[in-house]
Amino acid sequence: MIKKVVRIISDNENYSKYIDKDLIIVGAINSEKESCIYDSGMNGMYLCDLEVLDSGLSVPFSLYEYEFEEV
């Protein structure tokens, strides 16, 4: 999971600055035990921290797997 290159596929308007950009996964969790921000209803789906590929700029939010696809 870590270091995979992905693109956002969600239509959430909060992500518009990052649509069509290659992003790299720099962190991932899949349980409440790992973080209090994890939604237990996601049943083990990864919540990922991302950076813009080649710039190293952090994306200011985390995304669940269903919100992006691997490039």
N, C-alpha and C positions, 0 to 999 in steps of 0.2 A: 504494500500500500504506500509506504513512504517512498518518495522520489518519483512517483508516477506523474506523468504530465496529463492534465485534464483541462476541460473547458466547461464552463457553466452552461447548463441547458434549461435552468429554471427561468420562468418569466417574471420573477420577483423584481419589481422596479428598483429595489434597494441595491441590486447587483449590477445595474446597467453600466457602471464604469468599468466593470470587469468582463462583460460579455464579449466574446470573440477574442479574448486574450488567452494565451497559453499560461496555465498556472501549474505550479508544482506542489505536491503534497509534502508538507514539512512536519506534520504531526497528525496523529489519528488516535481516537479513543472509541471504545464500543461498549462502555458500561458506566453506570452511575458510580461504581466504585472508583473509577479513574477521575471523575470530575462531577461537581455538583451541577454543572450546566447541561449535562447529558439528559435527554428526554427518555425516560424508561419505556415509553410507548414505542420507541424505535426498534425495540427487540434485537439489539446487537448490531444494528447498522452502524457503520463508522461515521463519526463526526470528525471532520478534517480541518486542520489549519493549513492555509495556503499562502504561497508567495507568487508574485508575477515572475514568470520564467525570464531569465537573463537580466532582470533588474534587481532582484532581491527584495523588492518592496513587499511588505506584508499586506495581505488582504485583511481588512479590519473586522472580519466576521468569520465564523466557522460554518462549513456546509456539510450537510448529510449526503451520503453517497447518491441518493436519488436526484440530487440537484446538479450533478455534473456527470460527464462521461469522459472516459479515457481517450486521449488523442492518439 
